[in-house]
Amino acid sequence: MNPYKPRVKAPDPFLVSKTQDILQKYKLNTVCEEASCPNRAECYFHKTATFMILGKTCTRSCHFCAVKTGKGEDIDKDEPLNLSRAINDLGLDYVVLTSVDRDDLKDFGSSHFKACVSKIQEECPRVEIELLTPDFKADTSALDIIISTGVKKLAHNEETVRRISKEIRPQSSYDRSLATLEYYAQHGQSIVKSSLMLGLGERNSELLETMQDLLNVGVTELTLGQYLQPSPKHAEVKRYCSQSLFDELKAEALSMGFKAVASGPLVRSSYHASDL
């Protein structure tokens, strides 16, 4: 048995059940559930959740992701109101909104992001909002809509190093992700954040190069976590990284100039989002 393979405590069944009941009541999806996140019970306990809007079927097929791929679903016009109601029922303090990729939509779903944010700001003014967005193909019209929401934090995940990016994300682009993040940093006032996975075959030196690339385009917050294979059909785990390596990378990232870093085997892009 690999000594570094991460483990997580069994979730509180009552807390998870209560949350799932509210999500079902309002017909909402969360990355916590759809992507089988190991930290969902912990985040629910800390009054944080990551909602996945625009349906639960992605128009892209990344080899690390548990979310299903297919034709984009019809947009639920009631989703903004249902989101705000669920947030109030759950008593959340910090909300992350993300989505599947919707390359089938003219604006890639950006206007629906804004509608959801506007309704949450109207109905739940105490709640802080973070947006974890797709790249919207770096379309500046779509990115401007996202920036206009004025949320506290804007995030987009680079996911992995340049050398294996196309293999892991065949319909995405390393440089397009950098361009998206740079646009957020140059044209908005929000904190800009990104995330990397370890264990996909990258070298430590490549991680440092990617971290510098992110810093160069204006990213100030970074999360680093261990890739875990969702199913036998997904990309294999090439290595399980020790906590000491995550600690070393965190120290290096902070010394490079990142303002906040979360780094550990079970860290995910929205893990302890409010603490960062």
Backbone as numpy.savetxt, mean C-alpha at the origin, in Angstrom:
# Nx Ny Nz CAx CAy CAz Cx Cy Cz
13.96 -26.25 9.00 13.12 -25.05 9.00 13.99 -23.80 9.00
13.67 -22.85 8.14 14.44 -21.60 8.08 14.19 -20.80 9.36
15.25 -20.48 10.14 15.06 -19.79 11.41 14.52 -18.38 11.27
14.61 -17.80 10.06 14.19 -16.42 9.88 12.78 -16.30 9.31
12.14 -17.45 9.04 10.80 -17.38 8.48 9.87 -16.71 9.50
9.22 -15.62 9.13 8.46 -14.84 10.11 7.22 -15.56 10.59
6.86 -15.30 11.81 5.66 -15.84 12.42 4.81 -14.69 12.95
3.51 -14.90 13.02 2.62 -13.89 13.55 1.65 -14.56 14.50
1.24 -13.85 15.56 0.29 -14.40 16.51 -1.07 -14.59 15.85
-1.81 -15.58 16.32 -3.15 -15.80 15.80 -4.00 -14.57 16.10
-4.80 -14.13 15.12 -5.60 -12.91 15.32 -6.72 -13.11 16.32
-7.13 -12.02 16.94 -8.27 -12.03 17.85 -9.53 -12.33 17.04
-10.14 -13.51 17.22 -11.28 -13.87 16.36 -12.47 -12.94 16.52
-12.70 -12.40 17.71 -13.84 -11.50 17.92 -13.63 -10.19 17.16
-12.42 -9.63 17.28 -12.12 -8.37 16.61 -12.20 -8.52 15.10
-11.63 -9.59 14.57 -11.66 -9.82 13.13 -13.09 -10.04 12.66
-13.86 -10.82 13.41 -15.25 -11.11 13.04 -16.09 -9.83 13.04
-15.93 -9.00 14.06 -16.68 -7.75 14.15 -16.35 -6.85 12.95
-15.07 -6.75 12.63 -14.65 -5.91 11.51 -15.21 -6.45 10.20
-15.12 -7.75 10.01 -15.62 -8.36 8.78 -17.13 -8.16 8.64
-17.86 -8.21 9.75 -19.31 -7.99 9.70 -19.64 -6.58 9.20
-18.88 -5.59 9.68 -19.11 -4.21 9.26 -18.73 -4.03 7.79
-17.63 -4.65 7.38 -17.22 -4.56 5.97 -18.27 -5.19 5.06
-18.82 -6.30 5.47 -19.86 -6.96 4.67 -21.15 -6.13 4.64
-21.47 -5.52 5.76 -22.67 -4.68 5.84 -22.63 -3.57 4.80
-21.47 -2.96 4.64 -21.33 -1.84 3.71 -20.72 -2.23 2.36
-20.55 -3.54 2.16 -20.03 -4.06 0.89 -18.68 -3.44 0.52
-17.77 -3.47 1.50 -16.45 -2.86 1.32 -15.36 -3.93 1.29
-14.27 -3.60 0.64 -13.11 -4.49 0.58 -11.93 -3.84 1.30
-11.11 -4.65 1.91 -9.86 -4.15 2.48 -8.70 -4.99 1.95
-7.55 -4.34 1.83 -6.34 -5.08 1.49 -6.03 -6.06 2.61
-6.38 -5.67 3.83 -6.16 -6.53 4.98 -6.70 -7.93 4.74
-7.88 -8.01 4.13 -8.51 -9.30 3.87 -8.13 -9.85 2.50
-8.24 -9.03 1.45 -8.03 -9.52 0.09 -6.60 -9.97 -0.16
-5.63 -9.31 0.46 -4.23 -9.67 0.26 -3.69 -10.54 1.38
-4.58 -11.03 2.25 -4.21 -11.95 3.33 -3.10 -11.38 4.20
-3.23 -10.10 4.59 -2.18 -9.45 5.38 -2.07 -10.10 6.76
-0.84 -10.42 7.20 -0.67 -11.07 8.49 -0.88 -10.14 9.68
-1.00 -8.84 9.43 -1.10 -7.87 10.53 -2.50 -7.30 10.72
-3.50 -7.86 10.04 -4.79 -7.18 10.03 -5.40 -7.01 11.41
-5.30 -8.02 12.27 -5.89 -7.89 13.60 -5.20 -6.81 14.42
-3.88 -6.71 14.26 -3.12 -5.69 14.99 -3.54 -4.29 14.54
-3.70 -4.11 13.22 -4.11 -2.81 12.71 -5.53 -2.46 13.15
-6.44 -3.45 13.11 -7.80 -3.21 13.58 -7.78 -2.76 15.04
-6.94 -3.39 15.85 -6.84 -3.05 17.26 -6.38 -1.60 17.44
-5.48 -1.16 16.56 -4.95 0.20 16.65 -5.80 1.22 15.88
-7.02 0.80 15.52 -8.00 1.68 14.87 -7.49 2.22 13.52
-6.86 1.31 12.78 -6.37 1.62 11.45 -6.81 0.53 10.49
-7.14 0.90 9.28 -7.49 -0.09 8.27 -7.14 0.45 6.90
-6.88 -0.47 5.98 -6.57 -0.10 4.60 -7.70 -0.59 3.70
-8.50 0.34 3.22 -9.64 0.00 2.37 -9.20 -0.05 0.91
-9.72 -1.04 0.20 -9.42 -1.18 -1.22 -10.67 -0.81 -2.02
-10.59 0.33 -2.70 -11.73 0.84 -3.45 -11.65 0.40 -4.91
-12.71 0.70 -5.65 -12.75 0.39 -7.10 -12.81 -1.10 -7.39
-13.41 -1.86 -6.46 -13.56 -3.29 -6.67 -12.38 -4.09 -6.16
-12.47 -5.40 -6.34 -11.39 -6.27 -5.87 -10.81 -7.12 -7.00
-10.98 -6.66 -8.23 -10.38 -7.33 -9.38 -9.44 -6.36 -10.08
-8.18 -6.73 -10.18 -7.15 -5.86 -10.73 -6.95 -6.13 -12.22
-6.72 -5.07 -12.99 -6.49 -5.23 -14.43 -5.03 -5.58 -14.74
-4.19 -5.61 -13.73 -2.80 -6.04 -13.92 -2.57 -7.36 -13.17
-1.48 -8.01 -13.49 -1.17 -9.30 -12.89 0.26 -9.32 -12.38
0.46 -8.81 -11.18 1.79 -8.82 -10.56 2.03 -10.17 -9.91
3.24 -10.67 -10.00 3.53 -12.04 -9.60 3.71 -12.22 -8.09
3.59 -11.14 -7.34 3.71 -11.23 -5.89 2.37 -11.06 -5.18
1.33 -10.67 -5.91 0.11 -10.15 -5.29 -1.01 -11.18 -5.25
-1.72 -11.21 -4.11 -2.81 -12.18 -3.93 -4.14 -11.69 -4.48
-4.23 -10.43 -4.86 -5.49 -9.90 -5.40 -5.73 -10.48 -6.79
-6.97 -10.88 -7.06 -7.26 -11.54 -8.33 -7.20 -10.57 -9.50
-6.93 -11.13 -10.68 -6.78 -10.36 -11.91 -7.95 -10.65 -12.84
-8.40 -9.62 -13.57 -9.48 -9.82 -14.52 -10.01 -8.50 -15.02
-11.23 -8.52 -15.52 -11.89 -7.32 -16.02 -12.34 -6.46 -14.85
-12.10 -5.15 -14.95 -12.49 -4.24 -13.88 -14.00 -4.23 -13.64
-14.37 -4.11 -12.37 -15.78 -4.12 -12.00 -16.40 -2.73 -12.16
-17.73 -2.69 -12.22 -18.43 -1.42 -12.24 -18.14 -0.64 -10.96
-18.00 0.67 -11.09 -17.72 1.50 -9.93 -18.98 1.61 -9.07
-18.81 1.38 -7.79 -19.92 1.48 -6.84 -20.07 2.94 -6.42
-21.10 3.59 -6.89 -21.31 5.01 -6.60 -21.61 5.26 -5.13
-22.02 4.22 -4.41 -22.31 4.37 -2.98 -21.07 4.15 -2.11
-19.97 3.78 -2.73 -18.77 3.44 -1.95 -18.27 4.60 -1.09
-18.23 5.84 -1.56 -17.76 6.92 -0.69 -18.58 7.05 0.60
-19.91 7.00 0.48 -20.78 7.11 1.67 -20.62 5.88 2.56
-20.57 4.71 1.95 -20.42 3.49 2.75 -19.08 3.45 3.48
-18.06 3.97 2.85 -16.75 4.07 3.51 -16.84 4.92 4.77
-17.44 6.10 4.63 -17.52 7.00 5.78 -18.33 6.39 6.91
-19.39 5.67 6.57 -20.21 5.02 7.59 -19.45 3.90 8.29
-18.71 3.12 7.53 -17.93 2.04 8.13 -16.83 2.60 9.03
-16.19 3.67 8.60 -15.14 4.29 9.39 -15.69 4.76 10.74
-16.87 5.34 10.71 -17.49 5.76 11.97 -17.88 4.57 12.82
-18.45 3.53 12.23 -18.86 2.35 12.99 -17.66 1.65 13.62
-16.54 1.65 12.92 -15.33 0.99 13.42 -14.54 1.88 14.38
-14.88 3.17 14.42 -14.17 4.09 15.29 -12.73 4.31 14.88
-12.47 4.32 13.58 -11.09 4.44 13.11 -10.56 5.86 13.27
-9.26 5.96 13.50 -8.59 7.25 13.62 -7.75 7.57 12.39
-7.30 6.53 11.71 -6.40 6.70 10.56 -6.82 5.71 9.49
-6.98 6.21 8.28 -7.47 5.38 7.19 -6.52 5.46 6.00
-6.21 4.30 5.45 -5.45 4.23 4.20 -6.41 3.77 3.11
-6.47 4.52 2.02 -7.26 4.12 0.87 -6.31 3.69 -0.24
-6.54 2.51 -0.76 -5.76 2.04 -1.90 -6.74 1.46 -2.91
-6.23 0.95 -4.00 -7.12 0.36 -5.00 -6.38 -0.63 -5.86
-7.15 -1.44 -6.53 -6.59 -2.25 -7.61 -6.23 -1.31 -8.76
-5.42 -1.79 -9.68 -5.16 -1.01 -10.90 -6.40 -1.04 -11.78
-6.79 0.13 -12.30 -7.95 0.21 -13.18 -7.53 0.85 -14.50
-6.72 0.14 -15.25 -6.25 0.64 -16.55 -7.39 0.72 -17.56
-8.55 0.14 -17.21 -9.69 0.18 -18.11 -10.46 1.49 -18.04
-10.19 2.30 -17.04 -10.91 3.57 -16.85 -10.11 4.73 -17.43
-10.82 5.71 -17.98 -10.18 6.85 -18.64 -9.25 7.60 -17.69
-9.70 7.79 -16.45 -8.87 8.51 -15.47 -8.21 7.56 -14.48
-8.24 6.25 -14.80 -7.61 5.21 -13.99 -8.19 5.11 -12.58
-9.36 5.74 -12.37 -10.01 5.67 -11.07 -9.68 6.82 -10.14
-8.91 7.79 -10.62 -8.47 8.89 -9.74 -9.64 9.73 -9.22
-10.66 9.97 -10.03 -11.79 10.78 -9.57 -12.59 10.06 -8.49
-12.60 8.72 -8.53 -13.29 7.98 -7.47 -12.50 8.06 -6.17
-11.17 8.06 -6.25 -10.35 8.31 -5.06 -10.78 9.63 -4.43
-10.88 10.67 -5.27 -11.22 11.99 -4.74 -12.61 12.01 -4.13
-13.57 11.34 -4.75 -14.92 11.30 -4.21 -14.94 10.62 -2.84
-14.17 9.56 -2.70 -14.10 8.86 -1.42 -13.47 9.75 -0.35
-12.38 10.41 -0.69 -11.72 11.30 0.27 -12.65 12.43 0.69
-13.33 13.04 -0.26 -14.22 14.17 0.04 -15.33 13.76 1.00
-15.91 12.58 0.80 -16.99 12.13 1.67 -16.46 11.80 3.06
-15.29 11.19 3.15 -14.70 10.90 4.46 -14.39 12.20 5.19
-13.82 13.18 4.49 -13.52 14.46 5.12 -14.78 15.16 5.61
-15.86 14.96 4.89 -17.13 15.58 5.26 -17.78 14.89 6.46
-17.78 13.56 6.45 -18.47 12.79 7.48 -17.59 12.41 8.67
-16.29 12.37 8.47 -15.36 11.93 9.53 -14.20 12.91 9.62
-14.45 14.15 9.97 -13.40 15.18 9.91 -12.20 14.91 10.81
-12.37 14.08 11.82 -11.26 13.79 12.76 -10.25 12.81 12.18
-10.65 12.08 11.15 -9.84 10.98 10.62 -8.75 11.49 9.68
-7.53 11.01 9.88 -6.44 11.33 8.96 -6.43 10.29 7.84
-6.10 10.75 6.63 -6.19 9.90 5.45 -4.85 9.81 4.73
-4.52 8.60 4.36 -3.35 8.32 3.53 -3.85 7.63 2.26
-3.32 8.01 1.11 -3.66 7.35 -0.14 -2.46 6.55 -0.63
-2.68 5.26 -0.84 -1.68 4.37 -1.42 -2.18 4.05 -2.83
-1.63 4.71 -3.82 -2.21 4.69 -5.16 -1.46 3.81 -6.14
-2.14 3.39 -7.22 -1.44 2.82 -8.36 -0.61 3.92 -9.03
0.06 3.57 -10.12 0.86 4.60 -10.80 0.03 5.45 -11.76
-1.23 5.04 -12.05 -2.09 5.76 -13.01 -1.36 5.99 -14.34
-0.40 5.08 -14.64 0.44 5.22 -15.84 1.14 6.58 -15.89
1.34 7.16 -14.69 2.01 8.48 -14.56 1.28 9.57 -15.35
0.00 9.40 -15.56 -0.81 10.41 -16.26 -0.98 11.62 -15.34
-0.49 12.76 -15.77 -0.47 13.92 -14.88 -1.87 14.43 -14.54
-2.83 14.25 -15.42 -4.19 14.67 -15.12 -4.74 13.86 -13.94
-4.50 12.56 -13.95 -4.94 11.70 -12.86 -4.17 12.02 -11.57
-2.87 12.23 -11.70 -2.06 12.55 -10.51 -2.48 13.89 -9.90
-2.85 14.86 -10.74 -3.31 16.15 -10.23 -4.60 15.99 -9.42
-5.48 15.10 -9.86 -6.72 14.85 -9.11 -6.38 14.29 -7.72
-5.44 13.37 -7.67 -5.03 12.79 -6.39 -4.41 13.85 -5.49
-3.53 14.66 -6.04 -2.88 15.71 -5.25 -3.89 16.71 -4.71
-4.94 16.99 -5.49 -5.94 17.98 -5.07 -6.74 17.56 -3.85
-6.66 16.29 -3.46 -7.39 15.85 -2.26 -6.80 16.47 -1.00
-5.52 16.82 -1.04 -4.88 17.44 0.11 -4.72 16.53 1.31
-4.65 15.22 1.08 -4.53 14.29 2.20 -3.16 14.41 2.86
-3.04 13.83 4.04 -1.81 13.94 4.81 -0.63 13.28 4.10
-0.89 12.13 3.47 0.22 11.35 2.93 -0.17 10.72 1.61
0.74 10.73 0.64 0.57 10.07 -0.63 1.65 8.99 -0.77
1.22 7.79 -1.13 2.16 6.68 -1.24 1.95 5.93 -2.54
3.03 5.41 -3.06 3.00 4.49 -4.19 4.20 3.57 -4.02
4.00 2.28 -4.20 5.05 1.32 -3.89 5.92 0.97 -5.09
7.22 1.13 -4.91 8.18 0.70 -5.92 8.30 -0.82 -5.93
8.09 -1.43 -4.79 7.99 -2.88 -4.60 9.33 -3.62 -4.62
10.15 -3.43 -5.66 11.40 -4.19 -5.75 12.43 -3.40 -6.56
13.60 -3.99 -6.73 14.72 -3.30 -7.37 14.57 -3.32 -8.88
15.33 -2.46 -9.53 15.19 -2.30 -10.99 15.39 -3.61 -11.75
16.40 -4.39 -11.40 16.78 -5.56 -12.18 15.65 -6.57 -12.31
14.84 -6.74 -11.28 13.79 -7.76 -11.33 12.39 -7.15 -11.35
12.31 -5.85 -11.49 11.00 -5.19 -11.45 10.08 -5.69 -12.57
10.58 -5.76 -13.80 9.73 -6.18 -14.92 9.29 -7.63 -14.79
10.14 -8.46 -14.22 9.78 -9.86 -14.00 8.65 -9.98 -12.97
8.72 -9.18 -11.91 7.74 -9.27 -10.83 6.49 -8.47 -11.14
6.65 -7.33 -11.84 5.50 -6.46 -12.18 5.50 -6.24 -13.70
5.11 -7.22 -14.48 5.27 -7.14 -15.94 4.50 -6.02 -16.61
3.41 -5.55 -16.00 2.62 -4.48 -16.62 2.91 -3.12 -16.00
3.91 -3.09 -15.14 4.30 -1.83 -14.49 5.72 -1.48 -14.89
6.26 -0.43 -14.31 7.59 0.03 -14.69 8.29 0.67 -13.50
9.54 0.28 -13.30 10.35 0.86 -12.23 10.42 2.37 -12.37
10.74 2.84 -13.57 10.89 4.28 -13.78 9.56 5.03 -13.73
8.49 4.37 -14.17 7.18 5.02 -14.09 6.75 5.19 -12.64
7.08 4.23 -11.80 6.79 4.39 -10.38 7.58 5.55 -9.79
8.85 5.66 -10.17 9.65 6.80 -9.70 9.05 8.12 -10.17
8.57 8.15 -11.42 7.98 9.37 -11.97 6.72 9.76 -11.22
5.92 8.76 -10.84 4.70 9.02 -10.08 5.03 9.63 -8.72
5.99 9.03 -8.05 6.40 9.54 -6.74 7.00 10.93 -6.83
7.79 11.15 -7.86 8.41 12.47 -8.04 7.35 13.54 -8.29
6.33 13.19 -9.06 5.27 14.16 -9.33 4.53 14.52 -8.04
4.25 13.51 -7.23 3.61 13.77 -5.93 4.46 14.72 -5.09
5.77 14.46 -5.07 6.66 15.26 -4.23 6.81 16.69 -4.75
6.85 16.87 -6.06 7.12 18.19 -6.63 5.87 19.07 -6.73
4.70 18.46 -6.83 3.49 19.23 -7.09 2.49 19.25 -5.94
2.76 18.50 -4.89 1.84 18.47 -3.76 2.50 18.87 -2.46
1.71 18.92 -1.42 2.20 19.28 -0.10 2.19 18.08 0.86
1.77 16.93 0.38 1.66 15.74 1.23 3.02 15.09 1.45
3.12 14.35 2.54 4.27 13.47 2.76 4.24 12.39 1.68
5.39 12.01 1.16 5.45 11.01 0.09 6.19 9.77 0.61
5.59 8.63 0.36 6.04 7.37 0.97 6.10 6.26 -0.07
6.99 5.29 0.13 7.05 4.13 -0.75 7.45 2.90 0.06
7.43 1.74 -0.61 7.67 0.48 0.08 8.44 -0.49 -0.80
9.28 -1.30 -0.17 10.03 -2.33 -0.86 9.86 -3.67 -0.15
9.84 -4.74 -0.96 9.80 -6.10 -0.42 11.17 -6.74 -0.53
11.52 -7.54 0.45 12.77 -8.29 0.42 12.45 -9.77 0.22
13.34 -10.46 -0.49 13.18 -11.89 -0.65 12.78 -12.33 -2.03
12.80 -11.41 -2.99 12.41 -11.73 -4.36 13.60 -12.03 -5.27
14.79 -12.02 -4.68 15.99 -12.28 -5.48 16.90 -11.08 -5.62
16.58 -10.00 -4.93 17.38 -8.78 -4.99 18.67 -8.93 -4.18
19.65 -8.13 -4.53 20.89 -8.06 -3.74 20.79 -6.88 -2.78
21.50 -6.97 -1.67 21.46 -5.88 -0.70 21.95 -4.57 -1.32
22.96 -4.65 -2.18 23.47 -3.44 -2.83 22.40 -2.81 -3.71
21.57 -3.64 -4.34 20.49 -3.12 -5.19 19.42 -2.45 -4.35
19.18 -2.96 -3.16 18.22 -2.31 -2.27 18.68 -0.90 -1.92
19.97 -0.77 -1.65 20.51 0.55 -1.32 20.40 1.49 -2.52
20.64 0.97 -3.71 20.51 1.80 -4.92 19.06 2.26 -5.11
18.12 1.36 -4.87 16.71 1.71 -5.02 16.29 2.71 -3.95
16.76 2.53 -2.75 16.46 3.49 -1.69 16.96 4.87 -2.07
18.14 4.94 -2.67 18.67 6.24 -3.09 17.83 6.83 -4.21
17.38 5.97 -5.15 16.50 6.44 -6.22 15.23 7.06 -5.64
14.65 6.41 -4.64 13.43 6.91 -4.02 13.69 8.24 -3.32
14.80 8.31 -2.61 15.14 9.54 -1.92 15.36 10.68 -2.91
15.97 10.37 -4.03 16.27 11.39 -5.04 15.02 12.03 -5.64
13.92 11.27 -5.70 12.69 11.82 -6.29 11.77 12.45 -5.25
12.18 12.45 -3.98 11.40 13.15 -2.98 10.65 12.29 -1.98
10.88 10.99 -2.00 10.25 10.12 -1.00 10.93 10.35 0.34
10.14 10.53 1.39 10.73 10.78 2.72 10.39 9.70 3.75
9.42 8.83 3.43 9.08 7.73 4.32 9.17 6.42 3.57
9.66 5.38 4.26 9.94 4.11 3.60 9.55 2.96 4.51
8.95 1.92 3.91 8.72 0.68 4.64 9.42 -0.46 3.92
9.98 -1.37 4.70 10.70 -2.53 4.18 10.14 -3.77 4.85
9.74 -4.76 4.06 9.16 -5.97 4.63 9.56 -7.21 3.86
9.31 -8.35 4.46 9.62 -9.64 3.85 8.50 -10.06 2.90
8.86 -10.41 1.68 7.88 -10.98 0.75 7.50 -12.38 1.22
6.19 -12.65 1.25 5.67 -13.96 1.58 4.82 -14.46 0.41
5.08 -15.63 -0.06 4.42 -16.16 -1.25 2.95 -16.47 -0.94
2.00 -15.81 -1.63 0.58 -16.02 -1.34 0.08 -17.41 -1.72
0.66 -18.00 -2.79 0.22 -19.31 -3.26 1.34 -19.91 -4.11
1.26 -21.20 -4.43 2.30 -21.82 -5.27 2.39 -21.21 -6.66
1.37 -20.49 -7.10 1.37 -19.89 -8.42 2.14 -18.57 -8.47
2.43 -18.01 -7.31 3.10 -16.71 -7.26 4.62 -16.88 -7.22
5.31 -15.77 -7.34 6.78 -15.78 -7.31 7.28 -16.44 -6.03
8.34 -17.21 -6.16 8.89 -17.91 -5.02 9.68 -16.97 -4.12
9.70 -17.29 -2.85 10.57 -16.58 -1.92 12.00 -17.08 -2.13
12.90 -16.17 -2.44 14.29 -16.54 -2.68 15.12 -16.55 -1.40
14.68 -15.78 -0.41 15.37 -15.79 0.88 14.46 -15.20 1.94
14.64 -15.70 3.16 14.00 -15.08 4.32 15.06 -14.27 5.03
14.79 -12.99 5.21 15.79 -12.07 5.75 15.67 -11.96 7.27
16.79 -11.87 7.92 16.82 -11.78 9.37 16.41 -10.39 9.84
15.97 -10.33 11.09 15.62 -9.03 11.67 16.84 -8.12 11.70
18.02 -8.71 11.87 19.23 -7.88 11.91 19.46 -7.18 10.57
19.15 -7.84 9.47 19.29 -7.18 8.16 18.28 -6.05 8.04
17.05 -6.28 8.48 16.06 -5.20 8.44 16.50 -4.02 9.31
17.11 -4.31 10.44 17.60 -3.24 11.32 18.73 -2.47 10.65
19.62 -3.20 9.98 20.73 -2.55 9.28 20.23 -1.65 8.16
19.25 -2.14 7.42 18.71 -1.35 6.32 17.97 -0.12 6.83
17.29 -0.26 7.95 16.62 0.89 8.54 17.62 1.96 8.94
18.68 1.54 9.60 19.72 2.49 10.01 20.35 3.17 8.80
20.58 2.40 7.74 21.16 2.96 6.53 20.21 3.95 5.88
18.92 3.61 5.83 17.93 4.50 5.23 17.84 5.82 5.98
17.86 5.76 7.28 17.80 6.99 8.08 19.05 7.83 7.88
20.20 7.17 7.78 21.44 7.91 7.57 21.49 8.53 6.18
20.79 7.92 5.22 20.72 8.46 3.86 19.86 9.72 3.80
18.90 9.83 4.72 18.07 11.02 4.73 16.58 10.80 4.82
16.12 9.54 4.86 14.69 9.31 5.05 14.26 9.80 6.42
13.07 10.37 6.50 12.58 10.94 7.76 11.98 9.89 8.68
11.40 8.83 8.11 10.79 7.78 8.91 10.88 6.47 8.15
11.19 5.39 8.88 11.35 4.08 8.26 10.75 3.02 9.17
9.95 2.13 8.59 9.48 0.93 9.28 10.10 -0.25 8.56
10.78 -1.13 9.29 11.54 -2.20 8.65 11.49 -3.46 9.50
10.99 -4.55 8.93 10.90 -5.81 9.65 10.21 -6.86 8.80
10.35 -8.12 9.14 9.79 -9.20 8.32 8.29 -9.06 8.04
7.52 -8.63 9.01 6.08 -8.55 8.83 5.57 -7.14 8.53
6.49 -6.22 8.28 6.10 -4.87 7.91 5.50 -4.88 6.50
4.39 -4.18 6.33 3.78 -3.99 5.02 3.64 -2.50 4.77
3.28 -2.12 3.56 3.29 -0.72 3.18 2.42 0.16 4.06
1.35 -0.40 4.63 0.48 0.39 5.49 0.63 0.02 6.97
1.63 -0.77 7.30 1.83 -1.21 8.68 2.23 -0.02 9.56
1.48 0.16 10.66 1.73 1.28 11.58 1.79 2.59 10.81
0.91 2.74 9.83 0.93 3.93 8.97 0.80 5.20 9.78
-0.05 5.20 10.79 -0.26 6.41 11.59 0.96 6.74 12.43
1.72 5.71 12.86 2.91 5.96 13.69 4.01 6.64 12.88
4.18 6.22 11.62 5.18 6.87 10.79 4.89 8.36 10.67
